[in-house]
Amino acid sequence: MKFARTRLYAGALVIAALLGFGPWAGRAEAQYFGRNKVQYERFDFQVLKTEHFDIHYYPEARDAVEQTARMAERWYARLSRVLNHELSSRQIIILYADHPDFEQTTVLGGSIDEGTGGVTEAFKRRVVLPLAGSLAETDHVVGHELVHAFQYDITSGARGLGGGLPAVVSMPLWFVEGMAEYLSLGPVYPLTAMWMHDAARREELPGFSQLANPFFNPYRYGHALLAYLGGRWGDPVIGELLQAASISGSMGQAIAAVLEISPNDLIADWQTSTNGAYESLLKQTRMPEDYGRALISRDRGAGRLNIAPTLSRDGTKLVFLSEKDQFSIEMFLADAETGEVERKILKTALDPHFESLQFINSAGDWHPNSREFVFGGISKGKPILTIIDTERGKAVREFKVAEAGEVFNPAWSPDGSQIVFSASRGGLMDLYILDVESGAIRRITDDAYADLQPSWSPDGRRIAFVTDRFSTDLEGLRWGNYELGLLDVQTGAIERVATFPDGKNINPQWSADGSSLYFLSDQNGIANVYRVALADGELYQITHLAMGVSGITELSPAMSLAADMLVFSAYEGDRYTIYVIESEELLTGGPLQPPLADVSPAVLPPADRPVGDVMALVTGAGPAGERG
């Protein structure tokens, strides 16, 4: 057993459960299991020293290392205040420029999955992580992993598993990871809230003993429960529980001693609070089947995880990712009318050429001929764009992207001659264009703002994309919301698309005539489909769901539009199902729904919480609390 706390994205734990593995061993083994770690490069590490940190990095990570150092010091100030603790020695952070480089690290034994966002060692307390592609996402990972560093330091020398291990390694994962999520994200987080909406609807919130079951995602359920503890008893109680459990060796005893309530009564109160907070939500919203039929679902022979749907331009075919065969996440081809899965078009688990499909944060795109399909991946530690002939199931072209560390969300130009894609380089996410005939690649955005999920307009003149450039303050490390931008392909000029000032606005898809953009927004706390008319900026609401339109993470693409059809993946019933909307009236949309009454969908109960230390520090409502 490897004693290192691993930060997994929410979906990586879903995958682990689906494939019969669990995160309790401190590593993610679900995707492409059985592969040994391979080193393709040697890294020339240097050290940046700050007041509390020694940050090890190499030249490819230089562009973002100073911002990361500032993030780390800000997190140190926050966490030392909330936990009333100063680390006993300088903290080491080992920084990799991208995830493929991180997977080659020699600091850790064993293989590293693409769902692993970072690792904190128990023995040496070193934090090892890749830059996440956007500075905002890197900030969260740094905060999450530093919570683990504080946990190890606070509980070192207390009762552990022997061998000098900190006591926290024997604590339940829901507490350890829930604490890291709560202290790094705060009590307002639509993704965790979505899971709680669903569990409350199904009346399947876990009991105290069930929380240890890995099928109850410890990141999401732990986050929700720790938010409840902080909201009811005050945030300092979390550090008190950590210390009490390290002495007694029992989380149940720690709860009884610190909170003066039994664990079962605590969970009953949390369940009652959660059910009550979201009861009116379910009465005011609708279910996915109210908008269209289920196209790809477990009940129809697919898996429990059906994500990244992409319609062919003629609307006859659908590519999606699924764990349908229960060995790994694979790419499948289905009939877009019937939902019948025709075949697996890429066998990544058995093909050593493909080390990753970038399945967590990316989707592919169809050529205008509705036969060829392009997607991003990793081969021999380097990013590639691969074009496959879906009818033959074979790769016909492959392009190495030496300019970047990872590639995401490629999109064809309407004439099929070019492909635009987002790529991370040194922890920064920009847009690039590939000339298919020559293989030449040019960068079309080049700054520290995050630019992702590009989509080419039908006339080929503009590219819609997601960006945080309109509201992010790089100097102050204040991260703005993800909004939509339009880039003029000829001039490079960028203009803002007026959508919603709050929440995320992602996954843009053009209408056939180029007059509108469909997109996902969680502006009211739940991710739904909207349409903006570009001529006058009028906004229309397409769906009004209780759980939401979602992929694995909050930034995962989850929608595709073509040939007067819209497909989307929805989280419900502890699974992801792909639905199709075919009604012209529904696709036109209606007026925006009024704010939900008596409920704040993204807020984790209790809803009437005071502005405690965590909320103040994470949202910027208090000292040292720049929004991150």
Backbone torsions as a table, in degrees:
resi	resn	phi	psi	omega
1	MET	NA	132.6	-178.5
2	LYS	-96.6	120.2	-176.2
3	PHE	-89.9	81.3	175.1
4	ALA	-144.3	131.8	177.2
5	ARG	-78.7	125.1	-177.4
6	THR	-108.4	128.4	176.9
7	ARG	-88.1	111.4	178.0
8	LEU	-104.1	145.2	168.0
9	TYR	-66.2	157.0	-174.2
10	ALA	-53.4	-43.5	-176.0
11	GLY	-68.0	-27.2	179.7
12	ALA	-62.5	-33.6	177.5
13	LEU	-73.7	-34.8	174.0
14	VAL	-59.5	-45.8	-179.4
15	ILE	-62.4	-43.3	179.6
16	ALA	-58.4	-42.7	179.3
17	ALA	-67.0	-41.7	-178.9
18	LEU	-62.8	-35.1	-175.8
19	LEU	-95.2	4.5	175.1
20	GLY	87.0	12.6	175.9
21	PHE	-108.8	169.6	176.6
22	GLY	-138.9	160.1	-178.3
23	PRO	-84.9	-1.2	-174.7
24	TRP	-64.8	-16.9	178.4
25	ALA	-84.7	3.0	176.2
26	GLY	80.6	15.4	178.6
27	ARG	-150.2	156.1	177.8
28	ALA	-100.2	116.0	-175.3
29	GLU	-118.9	7.2	-170.3
30	ALA	-73.8	-37.4	-174.1
31	GLN	-94.7	123.5	178.1
32	TYR	59.0	43.8	-177.3
33	PHE	-64.5	154.3	178.2
34	GLY	92.4	-7.5	179.7
35	ARG	-86.7	136.8	178.0
36	ASN	-84.0	155.5	177.5
37	LYS	-69.2	132.5	179.4
38	VAL	-119.8	135.5	176.9
39	GLN	-104.3	123.4	180.0
40	TYR	-104.4	-19.3	-173.8
41	GLU	-137.0	159.8	169.1
42	ARG	-111.2	134.8	-173.8
43	PHE	-108.1	131.4	-178.7
44	ASP	-92.9	86.7	-173.4
45	PHE	-76.3	142.5	171.5
46	GLN	-123.6	171.1	-177.2
47	VAL	-126.7	127.7	171.4
48	LEU	-104.4	120.7	-178.1
49	LYS	-101.1	132.7	173.3
50	THR	-121.9	-170.7	-176.4
51	GLU	-58.1	-41.9	-175.3
52	HIS	-118.2	-5.1	-169.5
53	PHE	-128.6	147.9	164.1
54	ASP	-112.8	108.1	-175.4
55	ILE	-103.2	114.6	-179.9
56	HIS	-91.2	126.3	-178.3
57	TYR	-147.6	168.8	177.1
58	TYR	-128.0	169.3	-169.0
59	PRO	-52.0	-36.8	-177.0
60	GLU	-65.3	-19.2	179.9
61	ALA	-100.3	6.0	-172.1
62	ARG	-62.9	-36.9	-173.6
63	ASP	-60.5	-30.2	-175.3
64	ALA	-111.0	-1.1	-172.4
65	VAL	-68.6	-35.3	-179.1
66	GLU	-68.5	-41.1	175.9
67	GLN	-63.3	-39.5	179.4
68	THR	-64.1	-38.6	177.6
69	ALA	-62.5	-41.4	177.9
70	ARG	-66.3	-39.3	175.5
71	MET	-58.9	-46.4	-177.0
72	ALA	-60.6	-44.8	179.7
73	GLU	-65.5	-36.4	177.1
74	ARG	-65.4	-42.0	177.6
75	TRP	-65.1	-37.0	178.3
76	TYR	-60.5	-44.5	179.8
77	ALA	-62.4	-42.4	-179.8
78	ARG	-64.2	-52.0	-172.4
79	LEU	-70.9	-37.6	178.4
80	SER	-64.0	-31.2	177.5
81	ARG	-73.9	-48.9	-176.7
82	VAL	-65.0	-40.1	-176.0
83	LEU	-95.2	-2.8	179.0
84	ASN	53.0	50.3	-175.2
85	HIS	-151.3	140.2	171.9
86	GLU	-110.2	135.9	179.6
87	LEU	-61.0	144.8	-173.4
88	SER	-75.9	-14.0	179.8
89	SER	-155.0	172.9	179.3
90	ARG	-61.8	144.9	-176.8
91	GLN	-99.7	127.5	177.6
92	ILE	-92.6	132.3	170.6
93	ILE	-122.8	126.6	176.9
94	ILE	-106.7	116.1	-168.7
95	LEU	-109.5	127.8	175.6
96	TYR	-109.1	148.3	-174.2
97	ALA	-70.0	-27.7	-177.9
98	ASP	-158.8	172.6	-175.3
99	HIS	-68.3	-41.3	177.3
100	PRO	-57.9	-37.8	175.7
101	ASP	-66.8	-42.7	178.7
102	PHE	-57.3	-38.3	-178.7
103	GLU	-67.1	-15.2	179.3
104	GLN	-95.2	2.8	-174.1
105	THR	-57.8	142.1	174.9
106	THR	-98.6	0.1	179.2
107	VAL	-69.5	-32.9	-176.1
108	LEU	-115.4	144.4	174.3
109	GLY	-84.4	162.0	177.1
110	GLY	79.4	173.8	-178.4
111	SER	-85.0	156.8	178.9
112	ILE	-121.6	128.3	-178.3
113	ASP	-85.9	158.1	-179.4
114	GLU	-68.8	-13.2	175.8
115	GLY	-82.9	-6.7	-178.6
116	THR	-85.7	116.0	-176.4
117	GLY	-89.4	-15.0	-179.8
118	GLY	174.2	163.8	-178.7
119	VAL	-139.4	139.4	172.0
120	THR	-120.3	121.6	-178.2
121	GLU	-72.5	148.7	177.6
122	ALA	-83.1	-41.0	-175.4
123	PHE	-71.2	-56.7	-174.8
124	LYS	-97.3	-5.7	176.9
125	ARG	62.0	24.0	178.0
126	ARG	-79.1	137.3	174.4
127	VAL	-96.6	127.5	180.0
128	VAL	-123.5	123.3	-176.7
129	LEU	-156.4	155.1	172.7
130	PRO	-94.0	152.4	169.3
131	LEU	-64.0	139.1	-167.1
132	ALA	-89.1	-1.6	178.9
133	GLY	102.7	-38.6	170.0
134	SER	-122.2	147.7	-177.9
135	LEU	-64.6	-34.2	179.2
136	ALA	-63.7	-42.4	179.6
137	GLU	-69.5	-38.2	175.6
138	THR	-60.7	-40.1	-180.0
139	ASP	-59.3	-43.3	179.4
140	HIS	-64.2	-44.0	-178.9
141	VAL	-63.3	-42.2	178.4
142	VAL	-60.2	-46.3	179.2
143	GLY	-62.0	-44.1	-179.4
144	HIS	-61.0	-47.4	-177.5
145	GLU	-69.6	-33.0	178.3
146	LEU	-70.3	-27.6	170.9
147	VAL	-58.8	-43.7	177.9
148	HIS	-62.5	-38.8	177.9
149	ALA	-61.1	-42.5	176.3
150	PHE	-64.8	-40.9	177.7
151	GLN	-57.3	-47.4	-179.3
152	TYR	-62.3	-42.9	-176.2
153	ASP	-68.9	-41.9	-178.9
154	ILE	-64.6	-36.6	-174.5
155	THR	-101.0	6.7	177.2
156	SER	-68.3	138.6	-178.4
157	GLY	86.0	-10.3	176.1
158	ALA	-89.5	-175.2	-177.8
159	ARG	-65.3	120.7	178.7
160	GLY	-131.2	-147.1	-179.4
161	LEU	-96.8	10.9	-177.6
162	GLY	92.5	169.1	178.1
163	GLY	69.2	20.6	178.3
164	GLY	80.0	11.1	-179.2
165	LEU	-75.7	142.5	175.8
166	PRO	-62.0	150.8	-176.6
167	ALA	-64.0	-24.0	-176.2
168	VAL	-63.0	-22.8	-177.9
169	VAL	-67.2	-18.4	179.1
170	SER	-98.8	2.0	179.5
171	MET	-82.9	156.1	-178.7
172	PRO	-63.3	143.4	-176.1
173	LEU	-61.5	-34.0	-178.9
174	TRP	-61.4	-33.5	178.6
175	PHE	-77.8	-46.8	-175.7
176	VAL	-63.6	-51.0	-178.5
177	GLU	-77.6	-33.7	176.4
178	GLY	-62.8	-38.8	176.5
179	MET	-63.1	-43.6	-180.0
180	ALA	-64.9	-39.5	178.5
181	GLU	-68.9	-44.7	-177.6
182	TYR	-64.6	-44.8	-177.1
183	LEU	-72.2	-20.4	179.8
184	SER	-100.3	-17.7	-178.3
185	LEU	-116.4	-29.9	-177.3
186	GLY	88.6	-172.7	-174.6
187	PRO	-90.1	1.3	-179.9
188	VAL	-117.3	106.9	-176.4
189	TYR	-156.6	106.6	-174.2
190	PRO	-57.3	-34.8	-175.9
191	LEU	-66.2	-48.4	177.1
192	THR	-63.8	-41.4	179.4
193	ALA	-60.5	-36.7	178.1
194	MET	-58.7	-44.4	178.5
195	TRP	-62.0	-38.9	-179.0
196	MET	-71.7	-37.5	174.9
197	HIS	-54.8	-47.2	-176.4
198	ASP	-66.7	-45.1	-179.6
199	ALA	-63.9	-39.2	178.6
200	ALA	-66.2	-40.7	178.5
201	ARG	-61.1	-38.4	-179.3
202	ARG	-87.1	-1.0	-176.5
203	GLU	54.5	45.7	-177.4
204	GLU	-128.2	33.2	170.2
205	LEU	-65.4	135.0	-172.4
206	PRO	-72.3	151.8	170.3
207	GLY	-81.6	179.0	-175.3
208	PHE	-61.7	-45.2	-179.3
209	SER	-69.8	-29.4	-179.3
210	GLN	-71.6	-23.1	-178.6
211	LEU	-59.5	-26.4	179.5
212	ALA	-78.1	-11.9	178.5
213	ASN	-73.1	121.9	-176.0
214	PRO	-62.4	-14.0	178.0
215	PHE	-74.1	-13.9	169.7
216	PHE	-96.2	102.8	-172.5
217	ASN	-50.2	112.9	-175.8
218	PRO	-66.6	-24.7	177.8
219	TYR	-69.6	-47.4	-177.1
220	ARG	-77.8	-50.3	-178.8
221	TYR	-70.2	-36.7	175.8
222	GLY	-64.0	-42.7	177.1
223	HIS	-57.2	-47.9	-178.2
224	ALA	-63.4	-42.6	-178.1
225	LEU	-69.9	-41.2	177.8
226	LEU	-65.8	-34.0	175.5
227	ALA	-64.1	-37.0	177.4
228	TYR	-65.8	-44.0	178.9
229	LEU	-60.3	-46.7	-179.6
230	GLY	-64.3	-37.7	-179.3
231	GLY	-72.8	-30.8	-177.2
232	ARG	-89.0	-44.2	-174.6
233	TRP	-106.6	-8.3	-176.2
234	GLY	97.9	145.7	-174.2
235	ASP	-62.5	-32.0	178.7
236	PRO	-59.1	-21.6	-177.5
237	VAL	-65.2	-22.9	-178.6
238	ILE	-67.7	-44.7	175.4
239	GLY	-64.5	-35.4	178.3
240	GLU	-65.5	-39.6	177.0
241	LEU	-64.1	-41.1	179.2
242	LEU	-59.1	-47.4	-178.6
243	GLN	-67.9	-41.2	-179.3
244	ALA	-64.6	-40.5	179.9
245	ALA	-69.3	-31.1	178.9
246	SER	-69.2	-27.3	179.0
247	ILE	-84.1	-45.6	-175.9
248	SER	-81.9	-25.3	-175.8
249	GLY	77.9	9.4	-177.1
250	SER	-139.6	123.2	176.8
251	MET	-68.6	-35.3	177.2
252	GLY	-60.8	-45.1	178.1
253	GLN	-65.6	-38.2	179.0
254	ALA	-62.7	-42.5	179.0
255	ILE	-61.4	-46.2	-179.3
256	ALA	-63.0	-39.2	-176.6
257	ALA	-75.2	-44.5	-174.4
258	VAL	-82.2	-43.5	-174.9
259	LEU	-93.4	-13.4	-178.2
260	GLU	57.0	45.6	177.4
261	ILE	-151.1	147.5	179.4
262	SER	-73.3	152.2	178.4
263	PRO	-55.7	-40.7	-178.8
264	ASN	-67.6	-38.4	177.7
265	ASP	-68.5	-36.6	176.1
266	LEU	-59.0	-48.7	-177.9
267	ILE	-66.1	-37.3	177.5
268	ALA	-61.9	-41.6	178.2
269	ASP	-65.0	-41.2	178.8
270	TRP	-63.3	-42.5	178.7
271	GLN	-62.2	-44.3	179.9
272	THR	-62.7	-43.0	179.3
273	SER	-63.4	-43.1	-178.9
274	THR	-68.0	-46.3	178.9
275	ASN	-60.3	-42.0	-179.4
276	GLY	-68.1	-37.7	-177.8
277	ALA	-65.7	-34.4	-173.5
278	TYR	-106.1	3.0	-177.1
279	GLU	-60.2	-46.8	-178.2
280	SER	-70.9	-23.8	178.2
281	LEU	-59.9	-45.3	-176.7
282	LEU	-66.8	-24.7	179.9
283	LYS	-82.1	-20.1	-174.8
284	GLN	-101.9	-4.7	-176.1
285	THR	-121.0	-179.1	-175.4
286	ARG	-125.5	169.9	178.8
287	MET	-101.1	157.8	-176.2
288	PRO	-56.6	-36.9	-177.7
289	GLU	-66.0	-13.5	175.1
290	ASP	-71.6	-15.0	-178.0
291	TYR	-107.9	-22.3	-179.1
292	GLY	-179.6	176.1	-176.0
293	ARG	-88.1	153.3	174.5
294	ALA	-71.0	124.6	-176.8
295	LEU	-99.1	-45.7	179.6
296	ILE	-127.2	115.6	-176.9
297	SER	-151.9	165.6	177.5
298	ARG	-62.8	-37.8	-179.6
299	ASP	-66.1	-19.9	-180.0
300	ARG	-104.0	18.6	173.3
301	GLY	97.4	0.7	177.1
302	ALA	-91.4	-165.2	-179.0
303	GLY	-92.0	-168.1	174.2
304	ARG	-88.9	-18.1	-178.3
305	LEU	-116.6	98.4	-179.0
306	ASN	-122.7	108.9	-166.8
307	ILE	-137.9	175.3	176.2
308	ALA	50.6	51.4	179.5
309	PRO	-70.1	138.2	179.2
310	THR	-138.7	116.8	-179.7
311	LEU	-83.3	141.6	171.4
312	SER	-68.7	159.0	-174.5
313	ARG	-61.5	-30.8	179.6
314	ASP	-89.2	1.1	175.8
315	GLY	75.0	13.1	-176.9
316	THR	-97.3	-18.9	-174.1
317	LYS	-129.6	157.0	179.9
318	LEU	-139.6	127.9	171.2
319	VAL	-104.1	136.7	176.2
320	PHE	-148.1	167.0	177.9
321	LEU	-109.2	141.6	-176.7
322	SER	-159.7	158.1	172.4
323	GLU	-96.7	27.7	-174.8
324	LYS	-46.0	-40.9	-178.1
325	ASP	-90.5	3.1	169.9
326	GLN	66.6	16.1	176.9
327	PHE	-112.8	-32.2	179.8
328	SER	-169.3	174.7	175.3
329	ILE	-80.6	121.8	-176.1
330	GLU	-125.5	165.8	-179.5
331	MET	-100.8	127.5	-176.6
332	PHE	-122.5	154.3	176.1
333	LEU	-113.3	130.8	-179.7
334	ALA	-131.1	158.7	172.3
335	ASP	-76.0	123.3	-174.7
336	ALA	-72.7	-13.9	178.1
337	GLU	-89.0	-48.4	-174.7
338	THR	-96.0	-20.9	-175.2
339	GLY	81.0	1.8	-179.9
340	GLU	-67.5	126.7	178.7
341	VAL	-77.6	116.6	-175.7
342	GLU	-81.4	-43.0	179.5
343	ARG	-175.0	165.0	170.8
344	LYS	-82.8	126.5	-175.5
345	ILE	-101.7	-4.1	175.5
346	LEU	-152.5	121.9	-176.4
347	LYS	-101.5	76.1	-174.0
348	THR	-67.6	-32.7	-178.0
349	ALA	-64.5	-27.3	-177.2
350	LEU	-105.7	-4.2	-177.2
351	ASP	-109.1	104.2	-177.3
352	PRO	-66.4	-10.8	179.7
353	HIS	-67.2	-34.3	-178.6
354	PHE	-102.2	109.7	178.0
355	GLU	-86.6	-20.0	-178.2
356	SER	-159.9	144.9	171.6
357	LEU	-102.2	5.9	-176.2
358	GLN	52.4	40.3	-168.6
359	PHE	-68.6	-19.6	-174.5
360	ILE	-73.9	-40.9	-172.6
361	ASN	-123.3	18.4	-172.9
362	SER	-144.3	160.8	170.1
363	ALA	-141.2	168.3	178.5
364	GLY	-102.0	-163.8	-179.4
365	ASP	-153.4	150.6	179.9
366	TRP	-88.4	141.7	169.3
367	HIS	-65.5	151.6	176.9
368	PRO	-55.0	-20.6	178.7
369	ASN	-79.2	-1.0	178.6
370	SER	57.5	26.1	176.9
371	ARG	-123.4	-42.8	-178.9
372	GLU	-92.8	148.5	-176.4
373	PHE	-135.0	133.9	-179.3
374	VAL	-112.6	141.8	177.0
375	PHE	-148.6	159.2	177.9
376	GLY	-95.9	150.7	179.3
377	GLY	-159.9	-173.6	178.0
378	ILE	-126.6	131.8	175.6
379	SER	-137.4	127.1	-178.5
380	LYS	53.0	39.7	175.9
381	GLY	77.8	4.0	-177.1
382	LYS	-123.8	149.1	-179.2
383	PRO	-74.3	143.8	178.0
384	ILE	-138.5	154.7	167.2
385	LEU	-112.0	125.9	-176.9
386	THR	-118.5	133.6	174.7
387	ILE	-107.9	125.2	179.2
388	ILE	-116.0	147.6	171.2
389	ASP	-86.7	109.6	-173.3
390	THR	-68.1	-24.7	-179.9
391	GLU	-74.8	-33.3	178.9
392	ARG	-98.3	-15.5	-179.4
393	GLY	68.5	30.0	-177.8
394	LYS	-127.5	146.6	175.5
395	ALA	-72.2	132.1	-179.6
396	VAL	-111.5	-23.5	175.5
397	ARG	-144.0	150.6	175.0
398	GLU	-146.2	135.8	-177.7
399	PHE	-124.2	125.2	173.5
400	LYS	-82.3	135.2	-178.4
401	VAL	-109.7	80.4	-175.3
402	ALA	-68.0	-19.3	-176.6
403	GLU	-74.1	-9.8	-170.7
404	ALA	-136.3	173.8	176.8
405	GLY	-100.3	-32.3	177.4
406	GLU	-148.2	152.7	178.0
407	VAL	-125.4	147.1	-175.6
408	PHE	-142.3	150.0	167.7
409	ASN	47.4	59.1	174.8
410	PRO	-67.4	147.7	-179.9
411	ALA	-141.7	130.3	-178.8
412	TRP	-73.8	147.7	167.7
413	SER	-73.8	157.3	-176.3
414	PRO	-62.2	-22.8	177.6
415	ASP	-94.8	-0.1	176.4
416	GLY	77.2	9.0	-175.7
417	SER	-92.0	-18.5	-175.7
418	GLN	-136.5	158.8	176.3
419	ILE	-132.8	124.4	174.1
420	VAL	-97.3	145.1	178.7
421	PHE	-153.4	160.5	173.0
422	SER	-99.4	148.8	-178.1
423	ALA	-148.9	144.8	176.0
424	SER	-97.4	139.5	176.4
425	ARG	-142.7	113.7	-179.4
426	GLY	62.5	31.4	178.8
427	GLY	85.0	7.7	178.6
428	LEU	-120.7	139.6	-174.4
429	MET	-108.1	120.1	179.4
430	ASP	-131.8	176.0	-179.8
431	LEU	-104.7	144.5	-179.7
432	TYR	-135.8	157.4	175.0
433	ILE	-125.4	130.9	176.7
434	LEU	-103.3	128.1	170.1
435	ASP	-85.3	114.5	-171.4
436	VAL	-64.1	-38.9	-176.8
437	GLU	-68.9	-47.3	-174.9
438	SER	-91.4	-22.7	-175.6
439	GLY	82.9	2.2	-179.7
440	ALA	-70.8	142.4	-179.2
441	ILE	-123.5	133.1	175.7
442	ARG	-128.0	143.2	-179.4
443	ARG	-87.9	130.2	-176.2
444	ILE	-111.4	-12.0	165.6
445	THR	-130.7	147.1	-174.5
446	ASP	-153.6	82.4	178.6
447	ASP	-161.3	-175.8	-175.4
448	ALA	-86.3	-2.8	176.6
449	TYR	-76.5	154.7	179.5
450	ALA	-86.8	123.6	176.6
451	ASP	-124.4	122.8	-173.2
452	LEU	-151.9	171.4	176.0
453	GLN	52.2	58.7	-179.9
454	PRO	-73.4	152.1	178.2
455	SER	-147.1	124.5	-173.6
456	TRP	-82.0	136.8	178.9
457	SER	-70.1	154.5	-179.0
458	PRO	-59.0	-28.4	179.2
459	ASP	-90.1	-1.8	175.6
460	GLY	78.1	3.3	-174.2
461	ARG	-89.4	-25.6	-174.2
462	ARG	-132.6	155.9	175.1
463	ILE	-124.1	120.5	172.9
464	ALA	-84.2	143.7	179.8
465	PHE	-155.9	169.3	178.9
466	VAL	-100.6	137.8	-177.9
467	THR	-153.4	154.4	173.0
468	ASP	-107.6	12.5	-172.0
469	ARG	-68.2	-22.5	-173.2
470	PHE	-81.6	-16.0	-177.3
471	SER	-138.6	0.5	178.4
472	THR	-80.9	137.0	174.1
473	ASP	-107.2	97.7	-176.1
474	LEU	-64.4	-38.9	-178.0
475	GLU	-65.4	-41.0	-179.0
476	GLY	-89.1	1.4	-176.8
477	LEU	53.6	41.8	176.6
478	ARG	-107.8	113.9	-172.1
479	TRP	-87.0	129.0	178.8
480	GLY	-84.0	177.3	177.0
481	ASN	-77.4	154.4	172.9
482	TYR	-76.8	123.2	-179.5
483	GLU	-124.7	177.8	179.4
484	LEU	-101.0	138.4	175.2
485	GLY	-126.7	160.1	175.1
486	LEU	-121.0	124.8	179.0
487	LEU	-107.7	126.5	175.4
488	ASP	-76.8	118.7	-173.6
489	VAL	-63.1	-35.2	-176.6
490	GLN	-78.2	-44.0	-173.9
491	THR	-98.9	-21.7	-176.0
492	GLY	82.7	0.6	179.9
493	ALA	-66.8	142.7	-177.8
494	ILE	-119.8	132.4	175.3
495	GLU	-125.1	152.9	-178.1
496	ARG	-85.5	137.9	172.8
497	VAL	-96.8	122.8	-178.3
498	ALA	-73.3	110.0	176.6
499	THR	-121.8	-109.2	-179.9
500	PHE	-117.1	137.3	-179.7
501	PRO	-74.7	-19.6	-177.8
502	ASP	-110.8	150.2	176.8
503	GLY	75.9	-171.0	-179.8
504	LYS	-94.4	153.1	173.4
505	ASN	-135.7	106.9	-169.1
506	ILE	-136.7	177.3	170.5
507	ASN	58.5	51.3	-178.3
508	PRO	-66.6	139.2	177.5
509	GLN	-136.8	131.5	-176.4
510	TRP	-81.7	143.7	168.0
511	SER	-70.8	161.5	-174.7
512	ALA	-60.4	-33.3	-178.4
513	ASP	-92.4	0.8	177.2
514	GLY	75.4	9.7	-176.6
515	SER	-88.5	-17.0	-175.6
516	SER	-136.8	158.1	170.0
517	LEU	-119.9	129.0	169.4
518	TYR	-90.9	145.7	-178.9
519	PHE	-158.6	168.4	176.3
520	LEU	-104.6	137.8	174.9
521	SER	-143.7	142.9	173.5
522	ASP	-110.5	37.7	-175.2
523	GLN	-58.8	-24.8	176.7
524	ASN	-105.0	12.3	179.3
525	GLY	99.5	-7.2	178.8
526	ILE	-132.2	132.1	-178.7
527	ALA	-74.8	119.4	178.5
528	ASN	-134.0	170.0	-179.6
529	VAL	-91.1	133.3	177.8
530	TYR	-131.1	166.7	175.3
531	ARG	-133.1	135.8	174.4
532	VAL	-117.8	127.3	175.0
533	ALA	-81.5	118.9	-171.6
534	LEU	-70.5	-25.3	-177.2
535	ALA	-68.0	-43.6	-176.0
536	ASP	-120.9	-1.6	178.5
537	GLY	76.2	9.3	-179.7
538	GLU	-66.5	136.8	-179.3
539	LEU	-106.3	140.1	179.2
540	TYR	-130.1	145.0	179.4
541	GLN	-102.1	130.0	-178.3
542	ILE	-97.3	-46.0	179.6
543	THR	-123.6	158.8	179.1
544	HIS	-143.0	72.2	-170.3
545	LEU	-92.5	158.8	178.4
546	ALA	-81.0	-41.8	180.0
547	MET	-94.1	-54.6	173.8
548	GLY	129.9	165.7	174.0
549	VAL	-89.2	121.1	-170.2
550	SER	-156.9	149.7	165.4
551	GLY	-102.9	-152.6	-175.1
552	ILE	-67.8	-43.8	179.7
553	THR	-115.2	176.0	-178.3
554	GLU	-68.4	-17.1	179.0
555	LEU	-106.8	5.1	-179.4
556	SER	-69.2	135.3	173.9
557	PRO	-64.4	138.5	-173.5
558	ALA	-141.0	15.1	-174.4
559	MET	-150.0	148.7	176.2
560	SER	-147.1	144.8	-176.8
561	LEU	-130.9	132.8	176.3
562	ALA	-169.0	145.9	172.1
563	ALA	50.3	47.8	177.9
564	ASP	58.9	32.6	175.4
565	MET	-134.5	146.7	175.1
566	LEU	-131.1	125.7	175.6
567	VAL	-111.9	146.2	178.2
568	PHE	-148.1	152.2	174.6
569	SER	-99.0	133.6	-178.3
570	ALA	-123.1	140.2	175.6
571	TYR	-90.9	122.5	177.2
572	GLU	-163.5	146.0	178.2
573	GLY	61.8	31.3	179.9
574	ASP	60.5	34.2	178.2
575	ARG	-155.3	167.7	179.0
576	TYR	-112.9	123.2	-177.8
577	THR	-121.1	142.1	178.6
578	ILE	-98.5	125.1	179.5
579	TYR	-113.1	160.3	178.6
580	VAL	-127.6	133.2	173.5
581	ILE	-106.0	124.4	-177.4
582	GLU	-120.1	-10.5	-177.0
583	SER	-74.6	126.7	178.5
584	GLU	-62.1	-37.2	179.6
585	GLU	-64.5	-44.2	180.0
586	LEU	-67.7	-36.1	-179.9
587	LEU	-71.5	-25.5	174.9
588	THR	-67.6	-37.7	178.6
589	GLY	86.0	171.1	179.9
590	GLY	-130.1	-173.1	179.7
591	PRO	-63.9	157.3	179.5
592	LEU	-63.1	137.9	177.7
593	GLN	-70.1	144.1	177.4
594	PRO	-67.2	160.9	177.7
595	PRO	-54.7	143.4	-179.9
596	LEU	-64.9	138.4	-177.8
597	ALA	-84.8	136.3	171.7
598	ASP	62.5	25.1	178.4
599	VAL	-156.0	141.6	172.2
600	SER	-115.2	96.8	-167.5
601	PRO	-58.5	-30.5	-175.9
602	ALA	-89.6	-8.0	-176.7
603	VAL	-87.8	129.1	176.7
604	LEU	-82.0	131.3	-177.6
605	PRO	-57.9	151.8	5.1
606	PRO	-78.8	140.3	-176.1
607	ALA	-70.8	-24.3	-176.8
608	ASP	-94.6	26.4	-178.1
609	ARG	-62.9	147.1	171.0
610	PRO	-74.4	167.7	175.8
611	VAL	-78.4	92.8	-178.1
612	GLY	-84.0	-173.8	-177.3
613	ASP	-58.4	-45.9	-174.5
614	VAL	-65.5	-47.9	-179.7
615	MET	-62.8	-40.6	-179.0
616	ALA	-64.1	-43.1	-176.1
617	LEU	-74.2	-40.5	-176.4
618	VAL	-75.7	-34.5	-176.7
619	THR	-94.6	-10.6	179.5
620	GLY	90.6	18.2	-179.6
621	ALA	-88.0	2.9	-178.2
622	GLY	-147.8	-176.2	-178.5
623	PRO	-58.7	144.7	177.6
624	ALA	57.8	25.4	-170.0
625	GLY	-114.8	41.5	175.8
626	GLU	-54.1	140.6	-176.3
627	ARG	-62.7	130.6	178.1
628	GLY	-139.0	NA	NA
